[in-house]
């Protein structure tokens, strides 16, 4: 089966009627709290928006592209390319404003989903749009600009005066470009806020809430980038050998052929796990939608996580054992959140631990919550989690150090280390080893911690240096949604 790896979003299919008009007042709520008080969306100037519109127009080979930001009255075009193609000194090029009630604009903003139109005919519900009537637009892609907390800043648009057949890859690229633009915009203002020494700004509740929401999105996106890079080598191996060695279609294999077959089998399993992880991360809801209470068999979740981790366990010569306290094995939790947090937390421990040892994961019900203990035993190193894991967890429990680490990790991943404030006192307080700050293991540990907190739970490090450490996860049970009679 062909695997497609992308940051997936839903493409909005044109309805027969335009959905209710977007409320402009919501747009101001979406403005990141890192901006100065009183700053309006119309006042934002961000050079990267210009780069995004030029890239979109060039990649799709269309003449017109713009990024528009919402104001209470209109959509303000903050970056645009090709407006002169719509006519010399046309009103759009002069005013750089569009009505929020224009059907092509309103549909994207009110649904907060992508709108793709290859050929806008006279019978189309969008035929009355100002862009169609006054400027002759025939093909159109509109992508909402959504912040980490799910608010809509505006939209990224590409369009042409002739019909276009937009391939799936083109649409996915524009969606990725829109996400990248907003992510860079938020990261830029977060870096500015972190560099400010004002105690009032540092202790602002609104700033803290927005920062916490952005932490999960930062970890998720950075992990996806690194995972995609890790997929290149096994993909090369599979491409060169799979067609010849997938089966013994030419008879019994020679020892050399058997060696190649084993390589292909191992690489393909590794690639599949990476692909599944990328897809799960891309589907992970970083915008804090409500949890989905379902009856969860924790033992079945453990078996699934163990299958996903088998290649890594074999490579490190480790074992993983899941046990559940006698009695009920089914509790009301969010299945996906539990599965994700277990996978990433165990992944971090496995990768940071040395060769050998057994990871023991035990689940038990305590006071209307699920307690999951995680410890490691080793035949000659004794019991307890690796000291590397314990030390890293303790350091990341301090919010200022966690934010500083994530900011520098994102700067390294995007090649923009200049945005970090290396002169700040806090930056010098936390200097973990390079192999930790640049690794997937650190990001996986951070992601698991935020998933536990999202479920209303807590991750604690218990024990002492002489007796060994263990992780204790406490997840409160959820209330099952009432079903209609």
C-alpha positions in Angstrom: 0.0 0.0 0.0 1.4 3.4 -0.9 2.2 5.5 2.1 1.5 9.3 2.0 3.4 11.3 4.5 2.2 14.9 4.9 0.8 17.4 7.3 -2.8 16.6 6.6 -5.7 19.0 6.8 -9.2 18.7 5.6 -10.1 20.3 2.3 -13.3 22.1 2.4 -15.7 21.1 -0.3 -17.8 23.9 -1.7 -21.4 23.8 -0.4 -24.5 25.0 -2.2 -24.9 27.8 0.5 -22.3 29.9 2.2 -22.0 29.2 5.9 -22.8 31.9 8.5 -20.7 35.0 8.4 -17.4 35.0 10.3 -17.4 37.2 13.4 -14.6 39.8 13.1 -14.4 40.2 16.8 -13.0 36.6 17.2 -10.0 37.6 15.2 -8.6 39.9 17.9 -8.8 37.1 20.4 -6.5 35.1 18.2 -3.7 37.7 18.4 -0.8 36.2 20.3 -0.4 37.7 23.8 3.3 38.3 23.1 2.5 41.5 21.2 2.4 44.8 22.9 -1.0 45.8 24.4 -3.2 47.6 21.9 -1.5 46.1 18.9 -3.9 45.3 16.1 -3.6 42.7 13.4 -3.6 45.4 10.8 -0.4 46.8 12.4 1.5 43.6 12.0 4.5 43.7 9.6 6.3 40.4 9.1 8.7 40.0 6.1 8.2 36.2 6.0 4.6 36.8 4.8 6.0 38.2 1.6 8.3 35.2 1.1 5.3 32.9 1.6 3.1 34.5 -1.0 6.0 34.6 -3.6 6.8 30.9 -2.9 3.2 29.9 -3.3 2.7 31.7 -6.6 6.0 30.4 -7.9 5.4 26.8 -6.9 1.8 26.6 -8.2 2.7 28.7 -11.3 -0.2 31.1 -10.7 0.0 34.9 -11.0 -1.7 36.1 -7.8 -1.2 35.3 -4.2 -1.8 37.2 -1.0 -1.9 36.9 2.8 -4.8 38.7 4.4 -5.3 39.4 8.1 -8.6 40.0 9.8 -9.6 43.4 11.2 -13.0 44.3 12.6 -14.1 45.8 9.3 -12.2 44.2 6.5 -9.5 41.8 5.4 -6.2 43.6 5.1 -3.7 42.3 2.6 -0.4 42.4 4.4 1.6 40.6 1.7 0.7 40.2 -2.0 2.2 39.3 -5.3 0.7 39.8 -8.8 -2.1 42.2 -7.9 -1.2 44.3 -11.0 -2.1 41.3 -13.1 -5.8 42.0 -12.3 -5.7 45.4 -14.0 -3.7 48.6 -13.9 -4.3 50.6 -10.7 -7.2 48.3 -9.8 -9.0 49.0 -6.5 -7.6 45.9 -4.8 -4.0 46.9 -5.5 -4.7 50.4 -4.3 -6.7 49.7 -1.1 -5.3 46.2 -0.3 -8.6 45.5 1.4 -11.4 43.0 0.9 -14.8 42.6 2.5 -15.0 39.9 5.1 -18.5 39.0 3.7 -17.1 38.1 0.2 -18.1 34.5 -0.2 -14.6 33.3 -1.1 -13.2 34.9 2.0 -16.1 34.3 4.4 -16.2 30.5 3.6 -12.6 30.0 4.6 -12.7 32.1 7.7 -16.0 30.8 9.0 -15.3 27.1 8.5 -11.5 27.5 9.2 -10.9 24.9 6.5 -9.3 24.9 3.1 -11.3 25.9 0.1 -10.1 24.7 -3.4 -11.9 25.7 -6.6 -10.5 24.6 -9.9 -13.0 26.3 -12.1 -15.6 28.8 -10.8 -18.5 28.6 -13.2 -21.5 30.9 -13.5 -23.6 28.4 -11.5 -21.1 28.2 -8.7 -22.3 29.6 -5.3 -19.1 31.7 -5.5 -19.9 33.4 -8.8 -21.2 36.5 -7.0 -17.8 37.0 -5.2 -16.2 40.4 -5.8 -13.0 38.6 -6.9 -15.0 36.7 -9.6 -17.2 39.6 -10.7 -14.7 42.5 -10.7 -11.4 40.7 -11.3 -12.4 37.6 -13.3 -10.9 35.0 -10.9 -11.6 31.5 -12.2 -9.5 29.3 -9.9 -8.9 29.7 -6.2 -7.2 28.2 -3.2 -7.9 29.7 0.3 -6.1 28.3 3.4 -6.9 29.6 6.9 -4.0 30.9 9.1 -4.6 29.1 12.4 -2.6 29.8 15.5 -1.5 27.1 18.0 -4.7 27.6 20.1 -7.0 27.2 17.1 -7.8 30.9 16.4 -7.9 32.3 12.8 -5.7 35.2 12.0 -6.6 35.4 8.3 -5.9 33.4 5.2 -3.3 32.5 2.5 -4.7 32.7 -1.0 -3.5 31.8 -4.5 -5.7 32.4 -7.6 -5.8 32.9 -11.3 -8.0 34.3 -14.0 -8.0 30.9 -15.9 -9.1 27.5 -14.6 -6.4 25.3 -12.9 -6.3 21.7 -12.0 -4.7 21.8 -8.6 -2.9 18.5 -7.8 -3.1 17.1 -4.3 0.6 17.8 -3.8 0.1 21.4 -4.6 -2.8 21.8 -2.1 -0.7 20.1 0.6 2.2 22.4 -0.1 0.1 25.5 0.3 -1.4 24.2 3.5 2.1 23.5 4.8 3.2 26.9 3.8 0.3 28.5 5.7 1.2 26.5 8.8 4.8 27.4 8.5 4.1 31.1 8.2 1.9 31.2 11.3 4.4 29.0 13.2 7.3 31.2 12.4 5.2 34.3 13.2 4.3 32.9 16.6 7.9 31.7 17.3 9.3 35.1 16.3 7.1 36.9 18.8 7.7 34.2 21.5 11.4 34.7 21.1 11.0 38.5 21.4 8.9 38.0 24.5 11.5 35.7 26.1 14.2 38.3 25.5 12.3 41.0 27.4 13.4 41.3 31.0 10.2 42.9 32.2 9.0 41.0 35.3 5.4 42.1 34.5 5.5 40.6 31.1 7.2 37.4 32.3 4.6 36.8 34.9 1.6 37.6 32.8 -1.1 34.9 33.1 -2.2 35.4 29.5 1.4 35.0 28.3 1.9 31.9 30.3 -1.3 30.3 28.9 -0.3 31.0 25.3 3.2 29.8 25.9 1.9 26.5 27.3 -0.3 26.0 24.3 2.6 26.7 22.0 4.9 24.2 23.8 3.0 21.2 22.6 2.8 22.4 19.0 6.6 23.2 19.0 7.5 19.7 20.2 5.1 18.1 17.8 6.3 20.0 14.7 10.0 19.6 15.6 9.6 15.9 16.1 7.9 15.5 12.8 10.8 17.3 11.0 13.4 15.1 12.6 11.4 11.9 11.9 11.1 12.8 8.3 14.9 13.2 8.1 15.3 9.8 9.7 13.2 8.1 7.1 15.6 8.8 4.2 18.2 6.1 4.7 15.8 3.1 5.0 13.8 4.5 2.1 16.9 4.3 -0.1 17.5 0.8 1.0 13.9 -0.3 0.2 13.9 1.4 -3.2 17.0 -0.4 -4.4 16.1 -3.9 -3.2 12.4 -4.3 -2.6 11.6 -5.1 -6.3 14.0 -8.1 -6.4 13.9 -9.4 -2.8 10.4 -8.9 -1.6 9.6 -12.6 -2.1 11.3 -15.8 -3.2 9.7 -15.5 -6.7 12.8 -16.9 -8.4 13.2 -19.9 -6.2 15.3 -20.5 -3.1 17.5 -17.6 -2.2 21.3 -17.8 -1.9 22.9 -16.8 1.3 23.7 -13.4 -0.1 20.1 -13.0 -1.3 18.8 -14.0 2.1 21.1 -11.4 3.6 19.6 -8.7 1.4 16.1 -10.0 2.1 16.7 -9.6 5.8 17.9 -6.1 5.3 14.8 -5.2 3.3 12.5 -6.7 5.8 14.2 -4.9 8.7 14.3 -1.6 6.9 10.7 -1.8 5.7 9.5 -2.4 9.3 11.5 0.5 10.6 10.2 2.8 7.8 6.6 1.7 8.5 7.0 2.6 12.2 8.4 6.0 11.3 5.7 6.7 8.8 3.0 5.7 11.4 4.7 7.9 14.0 4.7 10.9 11.6 1.1 10.4 10.7 0.1 10.1 14.3 2.0 13.2 15.2 0.4 15.1 12.3 -3.0 13.9 13.6 -2.3 14.8 17.2 -4.6 17.7 18.2 -2.4 20.5 19.4 -5.3 22.9 19.6 -6.7 21.3 22.8 -10.0 20.0 21.6 -12.0 18.2 24.2 -10.8 14.8 25.3 -12.7 11.8 24.0 -13.7 9.5 26.9 -13.9 5.8 25.8 -13.5 2.5 27.5 -9.8 1.7 27.3 -8.2 -1.7 27.9 -4.8 -0.6 29.2 -3.4 -4.1 28.6 -4.3 -3.9 24.9 -2.8 -0.4 24.7 0.4 -1.8 26.2 0.6 -4.6 23.6 0.2 -2.1 20.8 2.9 0.2 22.2 5.2 -2.8 22.7 4.8 -3.8 19.0 5.7 -0.3 17.9 8.9 -0.3 20.1 10.1 -3.8 19.2 12.7 -2.7 16.6 14.3 -0.3 19.1 14.1 -2.8 22.0 15.9 -5.4 19.8 18.6 -2.9 18.8 19.3 -2.0 22.5 18.9 -5.6 23.7 16.2 -4.6 26.1 12.9 -6.1 27.2 9.5 -4.4 27.9 7.0 -5.9 30.3 3.4 -4.6 30.8 1.5 -5.7 33.8 -2.0 -4.8 35.2 -3.2 -5.2 38.7 -5.7 -8.0 39.1 -9.3 -6.8 38.7 -10.7 -4.4 36.1 -8.5 -3.8 33.1 -10.9 -1.3 31.4 -11.1 2.3 32.4 -12.6 5.5 31.0 -9.8 7.5 29.4 -8.8 9.1 26.1 -7.4 6.2 24.2 -5.2 8.1 21.8 -3.7 10.4 24.5 -2.8 7.4 26.6 -1.2 5.5 23.7 0.8 8.6 22.5 2.1 9.4 26.0 3.2 5.9 26.7 4.9 5.5 23.4 6.9 8.7 23.6 7.8 8.4 27.2 9.0 4.8 26.8 10.8 5.7 23.6 12.8 8.4 25.4 13.8 6.0 28.2 14.8 3.2 25.8 17.0 5.5 23.7 18.7 7.2 26.7 19.3 4.0 28.5 22.4 1.8 27.9 22.5 -1.7 26.5 20.4 -4.4 28.2 17.8 -4.2 31.0 14.1 -4.6 31.3 11.5 -1.8 31.4 8.6 -2.6 33.7 5.3 -0.8 33.3 2.6 -1.6 35.9 -0.9 -0.2 35.9 -3.3 0.0 38.8 -6.5 1.8 39.9 -6.0 4.3 42.8 -8.6 6.8 44.0 -10.6 7.3 40.8 -7.5 7.5 38.7 -5.1 5.2 36.8 -1.6 5.0 38.2 1.2 3.8 35.8 4.6 3.2 37.3 7.6 2.9 35.0 11.0 1.6 36.2 14.0 -0.3 34.8 15.9 -3.2 36.1 19.3 -4.3 35.0 21.2 -7.5 35.8 24.4 -5.6 37.0 23.3 -1.9 37.1 20.5 -2.5 39.6 17.0 -1.1 39.6 15.9 2.4 38.6 15.6 4.7 35.6 18.8 5.8 33.9 20.4 8.8 35.7 20.3 10.6 32.4 16.5 10.4 32.3 16.1 11.5 35.9 18.4 14.5 35.6 16.8 15.7 32.4 13.3 15.4 33.9 14.3 17.4 36.9 15.7 20.2 34.8 12.7 20.3 32.5 10.4 20.6 35.5 11.4 24.3 35.8 9.3 26.3 33.4 11.9 28.9 32.5 14.4 26.2 31.6 11.8 24.3 29.6 10.9 27.4 27.5 14.5 28.2 27.0 15.3 24.7 25.8 12.4 24.6 23.4 13.3 28.0 22.0 16.8 27.0 21.2 15.7 23.6 19.9 13.4 25.3 17.4 16.1 27.8 16.5 18.4 24.9 15.6 15.8 23.1 13.7 14.9 26.1 11.6 18.5 27.4 11.2 17.7 30.7 13.0 19.7 30.5 16.2 20.1 34.3 16.1 16.5 34.6 17.4 17.5 33.1 20.8 18.9 35.4 23.5 22.2 33.8 24.4 23.1 36.8 26.6 20.2 36.2 29.1 21.0 34.9 32.5 18.5 32.1 32.3 20.2 30.8 29.1 23.5 30.2 31.0 21.7 28.4 33.9 20.7 25.5 31.7 23.4 23.9 29.5 22.5 20.3 29.0 24.8 18.1 26.9 24.6 18.6 23.1 23.5 15.1 22.4 20.5 15.7 24.7 19.4 19.1 23.4 19.6 18.0 19.8 17.9 14.6 20.2 14.5 13.2 19.6 14.6 11.8 23.1 14.3 15.2 24.8 11.4 16.2 22.6 9.7 12.8 23.2 10.0 13.3 26.9 8.6 16.8 26.7 5.7 15.7 24.5 4.7 12.9 26.9 4.7 15.3 29.8 2.4 17.7 28.0 0.1 14.9 26.9 -0.2 13.8 30.6 -1.0 17.3 31.6 -3.6 17.6 28.9 -5.4 14.6 30.3 -5.4 16.3 33.7 -2.7 14.0 35.0 0.7 14.3 36.6 4.1 12.9 35.9 6.3 12.4 39.0 9.8 11.2 39.5 9.9 9.0 42.7 12.9 7.5 44.5 16.4 8.3 45.6 19.9 7.9 44.1 20.8 4.9 46.2 17.5 3.0 45.7 16.8 4.1 42.1 14.2 6.2 40.5 10.9 5.5 38.8 8.2 7.5 36.9 4.7 7.6 38.3 1.9 8.7 36.0 -1.5 9.6 37.5 -4.3 9.9 35.0 -7.8 10.8 36.4 -10.7 8.8 34.9 -12.9 10.7 32.5 -16.7 10.9 32.6 -18.3 9.1 29.8 -20.4 11.4 27.6 -24.1 10.8 28.0 -25.8 9.0 25.1 -29.0 9.9 23.6 -31.9 7.6 24.4 
